[in-house]
C-alpha cells in the first residue's frame, strides 16, 4: 500500500509548532485519515488520507494504518476515531467496515502494541464532537458520511454512546441508510438534503439540544443559511483535531 496523500484543511487548524505530538487517526467506512496534533489540538504539517481497505480485519487495518502514517514522523500518544459502538475501548459493532471480526476487539490495545505508543479509541462521531463542542449545555453532533454518526454531550462530557445511526428510520432500514452516502447518490442532492433536515427535526424532538453540530464529509453540501436555527456546520478536520481532547483528564471516565 502506498503512503497516504495530503489533505487540504483550513489554515486556522494548521501550525508548525512541533513541541508535543499526538497522532490522530480517523477510521471511516470510505477513507482513513491521519495527522499529527500539537498540545492545543492544531494540525502539524500535512494530514494524510487513503482508501479504507474493503472488509478489513483488525490486522489488515493496522497494516493499512502503518503505511498511511509512515511519512508523519514521531508522536507520543495516539487517538483513534472508529465508526461503531465502543464501550471502555472495546469495539462492539462495526457496521460500515463490513466484517464481524471487530466484535470484542480492543483495537486501542492492538494499536499500542503495533505502534509502540499508548492509544485511545473512541467512536468517530464523539471524537469529531470533541473537536467542535463549546462545552456548554446539551450539544449533539451528527456526522454525515458512509453512514450517520451521532454523539451527545452535556457540559462538554460525552453521554453514554447511542448508535442512533442504526435505529429504524421508518422510510429506510436505519438512519445510516436514510441519510448515508448511498442515499445521497440514489436520491440526488435536494431529496437527500430534505432527509437530513427531517433527521435534524427528529433529533431536536428527541434530545432538545442547545446546539447541533453537523459534520462529516457530506456536510460540505450544506450552506449555513440552509440549516435550522441552532445548527452549526462543523469543519471536517474536527474528526482529527478532537484527538487532543481525548487525552484530557475529564475523558478518563469513559475508559473505566
Secondary structure, 3 states (H helix, E strand, C coil): CCCCEECCCCHHHEECCCCCCEEEEEECCCEEEEEEECCCCCEEEEEEEEECCCCCCHHHHHHHHHHHHHHHCCCCEEEEEECCCEECCEECCCCCCCCHHHCCECHHHHHHHHHCCEEEEEEHHHHHHHCCCCCCCEEEEEEECCCEEEEEEECCEECCCCCHHHCCCCCCCCHHHHHCHHHHHHHCHHHHHHHHHHHHHHHHHHHCCCEEEEECHHHHHCCHHHCCCCEEECCCCHHHHCCCHHHCHHHHHHHC
